[in-house]
Amino acid sequence: MTTENERIVVGLDIGTTKVCAVVASIDPQERIHILGVGKAPSDGLNRGVVVNIDKTVQAIKTAVQQAELASGIEVNSVNVGIAGDHIRSVRSKGVITINNRDKEITVKDVDRLLEDCQRIMLPPDQQILHVIPQDFVVDGQDGISDPVGMSGMRMETEVHIITGLVSAARNIHRCVERAGYEVADIILEPLASSYAVLENEEKEAGVALVDIGGGTTDLIVFQDNTIRHTAVIAIAGKKVTDDIQLGLSILHDQAEKLKQGVGECFVDLIREDESVTIPGIAGRPPKEITKSILAKIIQARMEEILEIVAIELKRSGYADALSAGIVITGGGSLIRNVQVLASEILGMDAKIGFPKGLAGGLTDEVDSPIYATGVGLVIHAFRTGQQSEPLGGSLLKDKGVDQILDRITNRMKDWFKEF
């Protein structure tokens, strides 16, 4: 039962292989309760991008309706995750002079600086999704998290700007609307996952979150409680399934069941090399394969994914500064011993990330890495003070540049307050 003082939000994770909907409430003590969960197979996306509107709409309807049934709440708007290999990130710097009489930095000065950071040249097919602050510099003094009230003549900052294809965001928006819901916000999926699975201590010490989904592997790097690098890799769990299907000459559903049921990431850790019987296709004799053969197929692709992660970590410049190591989440993290393989390839501690920070409700139902993004979307909405009115429309429907800038600036303010 929810009270009048509780706020309700819905997270919608539209993935390549599944769509997850999470309905949650936050009470006056800021405790989050999971009220309803829904999940439906997804066949309308490829590598995180919508390729079939009708199939995606149907999957959204099914997942949200399941969550509505479980929660007893009618859903009107949703917070949607976005991913895909079209996601890009760039750094931008802004600088202003403090022109008031006593040279004291005010909130208006910070707003002016944040707006200056947005003045970057983007390809016409790209739009800004997030503008994430790093820190401030006042008169050459760096490492300042909140400059309001300080004295200075010059203030500058560097921000991490995440962009995505305009068409990709619009297609997600269109699918949600056709399903009968409004888009409250669109959030980068690895950013959402980080809210659900990472501890503040890990973000401070330095940690890399690797979200291995069906179509993409998402990477986000934290250091000193600040996002330092993001990347999206267009190889993920579906490729592993495809490899099994091709390597063993079996059906796709059979390959997926093998991966989830007896799949291993590390051949050397298999103690009993048992045989697994696979039904034959169209009356043909059944096949028998050993766990080690299956593990070799899986390990080869997982090694490729993790090696690309290692390259991205080196590109970020923080590969040697991640004291908390790596946290792996998403459906791909459920393959046995993936953390062991990751630790060996990346040369750092690795663990599996489960959603946390929930006070009650259907917590057992979302106690799996596959719900990390869905849970993270509702946590993000609560922390950034999501309004009941839809925020996504202005950006995705081109209702005006001023509205776009206002929305991004407000989101940046929330980031500075949090970090």
KALINWO-V893654 format. One record per run of one state. SS is the DSSP state (H for helix, E for strand, C for the rest). FROM is the first residue (numbers start at 0). TO is the last residue. If there is no record, write none. Layout:
BEGIN
ss/from/to
SS/FROM/TO
SS/FROM/TO
END
This chain:
BEGIN
ss/from/to
C/0/5
E/6/13
C/14/16
E/17/25
C/26/30
E/31/40
C/41/43
E/44/45
C/46/47
E/48/49
C/50/51
H/52/70
C/71/75
E/76/81
C/82/86
E/87/96
C/97/102
E/103/103
C/104/105
H/106/116
C/117/124
E/125/137
C/138/139
E/140/143
C/144/149
E/150/150
C/151/152
E/153/164
H/165/177
C/178/180
E/181/187
H/188/196
C/197/198
H/199/204
C/205/205
E/206/211
C/212/215
E/216/222
C/223/224
E/225/232
C/233/235
H/236/247
C/248/250
H/251/261
C/262/262
E/263/263
C/264/265
H/266/268
C/269/273
E/274/277
C/278/279
H/280/282
C/283/285
E/286/289
H/290/315
C/316/324
E/325/328
C/329/329
H/330/333
C/334/334
E/335/335
C/336/336
H/337/345
C/346/348
E/349/351
C/352/358
E/359/360
C/361/362
H/363/365
C/366/367
H/368/382
C/383/390
H/391/395
C/396/399
H/400/417
C/418/418
END
